[in-house]
């Protein structure tokens, strides 16, 4: 059996396929877990491996038998419990790359671009060298700059490795998730230390952070929101779907929730206050106030264009709700809903009011979660309307809102916790 490489650079290790002893791929390396200890050299404890389903798990380096270009071979059982960094653990790629350090000779500032780890006895690995780039130098009165020199240094040649920069490397992490869904970035934040999660949140724009917050468990939402300045927290709540913002505010102390509502734009705050009037497990508490709402005179083509919006959740994009003016909740009289599949079969210039489905009865805001679930299953539908006693549309409930309330509150953290993959010893 081949032996581990003498020296491995962690940035080059990212994305490498992990194989079991018989050659089956079990995942890909996403990061390296470093134990940072004052007074002694940092050591690498294991790999963060992304397995099918984009779940990230921990693989101890003691179970790695070979690291060569393009592959990592492991032995033993791979525990599929979701990885979450402990207080003593640091993620090399997510937290150390781009960290600023000082080269002792010349007192030059530099930034870490890669980290070398080497095997020691007993299957452990030490951090042996850093690949750093010196800070750029500016020349002349016009300020022309030259990219700094890249050098490999030993750990005793630098200072500042243990010091955390406030927003160090945050953009590197954000960029690595640019093509991923918000749920993937949310899962990564759950793996990081609270301090690092706060740094990433500070560097995200309001819309992206709102999307990520909606994918986090309740406790993590509250914690992360608490790291933001009050004005920024209000801006992020405005960017969230009203029902998610209401759920989050409902879990905060009453005074804090009232303070944030006062700072939100009046229109957004009014929608959230409307939802806060209802119990969490009722139709009113489950609904969103922003489904696709149109008048009966809208054309089929207009409605199809509206549901193509990228930010619209798939469940809500499956239908449009036909109402009399006004077209904001609470609307005028609710006339019915139209399935997008139906519209795909109809002439584009026809009025949508001709195609409402009379079989779908709206929900009352006081209906229970059990009633909502039963009605959704009976109709085999992805979203249902909620109306008041005057037949005005108040909002709509989508299947994802129902599932969020039916599943345990910590389902994101413990999904498949007890599973193990068949990686033979």
N, C-alpha and C positions, 0 to 999 in steps of 0.2 A: 504494500500500500504506500502511495506517495506521502511524503512528509510535508507539513506546513511550510510555506515560503519563509525565507529568512527575514524579509522585511516587506510589509504591506502598507500601501498608502490608502487611507480610508476613503478619500474622495473617488479614487479609481475603483474602489470596491463596490460603491453604490450601484445598484442595478444588476449586480452579478447573480446568476442563477444558483440556487442552493439545491444540491442533489442528495438523495439518500444513497446508501452503499450499493444498491442494485441499479442505480442510474436514473431513478425517477425524479423529476423536478418537483420540489415541494414549496418553492417560493423564491423571492428575490430579496437581496440585501438592500435595506433602506437606510440603515445607520449603524453606528458602532457605539456601544455604551461604555463610557469612560468613568472610572472611579477617581475623583479628584480629592487628594488627601494632602493637607498641609504638612510639610516636613518630610514627605517622601514622594517618589516619582509617581505620576499617574499610571494606572494600569487599565487595560481594556478587559472588561468582564464578559462581553458577549455581543451578539449581533441582533439588531432589530430586523426581523424578516417579515416581509409581506407575503401572506399565503392567499390562496384563492378566496375571493370575497372581500379583498382589500383589508383583511384583518391583519394587524401587526402584532407579532408575537416575539418572545425573547428566546434566542438560541445561545446558550453558554458556549464560550470559546473552548471550554474543556471537552465539548462534544464535536468539535471541528477537527477532522483528521487530515484535511488537505485544503490549502488555498493556492490556486494557480490561476493564471489569467483566464477569465471567462467562467470560472466555476468554483464553488465552495462545496466540499463534501462533508456531510455530518453523519453521526451515528447516534443511536438511541432514539427515544420517543420525543417528538416535538410537541411541547405543551401548547395548546391553542388558546390558553387564557390571554386575553388582550394585555399587551405590555403597557405599563405605566411607570415612568421613571420615579425612583425614590429620591429622597432629599440628597443623598450622597452621590447620585448618578448624574452624569452629564452626557448629552447626545453630541457626538463629535461633529457631525455634519450640521445639525440643526442649531447647535449652540456655540461651537468653537470656531468653525470656519468664519473668516472675516473678523474675528476678535482682534483688537489692537494689542500689540505687545511692544516692548522696548528692547532693542538690541543693546546689550551692555556696552560693547565697543562702539564708541561714538555717540552713544545715547540716541540712536536713530529709532524713530517710530516705524513700525511695520505691521502688516496684517497677515494673519494666518490663512494660507491658501490650501494647505494639505497637512496631514498628520501621519507620521510613520509609526507603526506598531511592530514589535518583534517578539517572537515566542521566547518564553523562559521555561524553566523546569516546572513540571507539574501541570502543564497545559495552560498556564496563564500567559498573558501578553503584556508587555510594557510599552508605554509611549516613549519612543527613543529620540525622534527627531521631528522638527517642524520645517515645513517648506513655507517660507514667508516672503512677502514682497514689501520692499521698503516704500515708505510713503513717497508720492510723486514730488518731484522738485520743480520749482518754478524759476524761470530764467528771464531776465530782462524786464524792462518797464512795461511791456505789453502783457506780461504774465503768461507767456508760453510755458506749457508744462511738459514734462517728460516722465513717462511711466517709470516707477521705481524699479530698481534691480531686484531680481528674485534670487534668494539664497536658501540653502539648507543649513539649519543651525541645530546644535544640541540644546537640550532644555536648560543647561546651566549657562547658556550664552544669552538668555533673555529673561526679562522680568514682566510681570503683568498677566501671566497665563491664568492665575487664579482670580483675577479681577474681572468682573462682568461689566461690559459696556451696556449702557441703557438700551440702545436699539441696535446693538451689534448684530450684523448678519440677518436681521429680520427680513429684509428684502430677498435674501437668498432663499429662505424658507418659503416665503410667499410666492416667489417666482416658480419654485419647484412644484407648487400646487396650482399653477395658473390654469392648467387644462383639466383639473380634477373638479369633482362636485364639492359643494360646501361641506357635505358630510365627511369627506375624506380629510379635509383640513381640520374639521372639528375633532375627528378621531386622533389626528396627530397632536393637537393641542392637549388632549386628554392624557397623552403619553408624557408630556413635558412637565417640568417643574412649574409651580404656580407663577414664579417670577418670569420664566421664559414665556409662558402663555400670555402673560400681561404685556410683554414686549412685542410679541407678534400682533396682539390685538391693537396695540397703540399704533402700529405701522400699517394696519389694514385700513382701506377706505370705509366709509360708513355703510355703504351698500353691501360690500363683501362681509364685513363684520356682522351685519344684521343677519345675513344668510347663514353664517357660521353659528351664531348664537341660537338660531332656530333649530339647529341640529344637535345641540348639546343637552345633556341631562339637566334637570331643574337646578340642582345644587351648583353645577359648574356655570350655568347661566348667571346665577346670582353673584357668584364669586368673580367672574370675569367682568360683569357690568360694574361691580364695585371698584374695580381698578381704574375706571375711567373718570375723568373730570365730569362734574355734573352736567355742564352744557353739552359735552360730547355724548354722554349717556343718553340725554334727551334726543339728540340728533339720530343716534343709532336706533332708538325705540321708534322714531318716526319712520325709519327705513324698513322696519320689520312689518310683517303682515299684522294687521290690527289684532287678530285673534291671538297670535303668538305674543305680541306686546302686552295684551291684556293678561294673558296667563302669567307672564313674567312679573308684571307690576302687582298682580294679585298675590304673589309670593313674597313681596317686599313689605317691610314695615309700613304702616299706613301713612306716616308722615313723609317718609322717603318717596313713596309712590305719588303722593299729592304734589311734592316738590317737582318731580320729574314731569308730571302732567302739566303743571303750570308753565314749564319751559318749552313744551312741545308746541308745534303750530296748532292753532285753535281747531282747525278742521280734523287733524289727526287725533288730537286729544279727545275731541267729541266722539269720534268713532270708538276709541278705546274705552271711554267712560260708559258708552252705551253697552259694550260687552261686559264690563265689570259689574253691571247690575244683575247679571245672571249667574247662577251657580255653575261651577266648572263642568259638572256632569249632566248638564241639560243641553237641549238643542241651542238655546241662546248663548250658552257659554262655549259651545263647540264651534259655532259658525264663524265665518269670516264675513266682513261687510263689503268685500271687494270682489264679488263674482262678476262675470261678464253680463252686463245689463243693457238691453236695447229696447227701442220702441217697436211696435208691430209693423211700422212702415219701413224699417231697415231692410236692405236687400240681403239676399243670401251671400252675395260676394262681399259685402261690407262685414258681415258677421264672421265669415271665414278669415278675413284679414285680421280681425280683432283677436281671434284665438291663436293666431300664429305668433303672438308676442312671446319672446323667449322667456321673459320673467314670469309668465303665467304657469302655475303648477299644472301638470298633466291632467289631474282629476278635474280641476275647474275648467280646463280647456276642452273638456269633452262635451260641453253644452253651453248654451246661452239662455238667459232668463229674460222673458219678454214682459215689459211693464209699461204702464202709462207714466208720463212725466210727473215728477222729476226722475231722472235716471240714476240718482244717488240714493243710498239707503238713509232713512226709510223712503221708498219710492212711492209713486202713485199705485193704482190698483195692479196687482199681480195677475198676468194673463196666462202664464204657462211657461214651460221650458221646451227647448228644441235641441235634439241630439245632433251633434256635428256629423255623425254618420248619415243622418237623414239629409242634411244640407248638401253633402257631397253628391247626392243623387238628384238634386233639384236644379232648375235653371237659375243661373247666377243673378238675374235681374228680378226674380220673384220676391215679393214681400215675405219676410220671415213669419209674420203673424199667421200665415196660412198653414204653418207646419207645427204648431204647438202640440204636445202630447197630453191629451186629456186624462190619461190613466194615472198620472203621477200626482198624488195629493201632497200639498205642502205640509210641513211640520209646524207645530206650535212652539214658541220659544221655551215653554215650560216642559216639553216632552223630555222624558228621561233618556239616558244613554242607551238603555236596553231597547227602548222604543225606536230610537234612531237606528240602532244596529239591525233590529228586526225589519224595519221598513226598507233599509238599504239592501238587505239581503233579499227581501221579497221582490223588490223591483229590479234587482241585479243591476244596480246603478252606482256610478262613482261620486255623485253629488246630489244633494237634495235641497230644495228651497225651504226657507223659514219665513213665515208671514205672521203679522199681528192680527188682532181681532177685526181690523178694518181691511183685511186682505192686502196690506202693503208689504212688499218684500223687505225683510230686515237683513237678510244675508243668506248664505248657503253653507252647508256642511259637506266637506269632501271626505273621501274614504281615509286619507292619511290622518285627518284630525280624529276620526273614530278609532283608528288603530293606535294612535298615540295614547289614547285614554284607556283602551282595553288592555294593552300590554303593561307589564310592570314598569314603574317609573324609571328603573335603572336598566331597562332592556338593552340599551346601547352598550353598557359596560360589561354585561354578563352574557351576551349572546354566545351560545356554544361554549360556555366556560368549561364544561366537563368533557368536551371532546378532545381526542388525541388522534394525530395522524399516524398511520402505520409505517413509521420510519424504523426499520428493524435495527436492533443492536448489533 
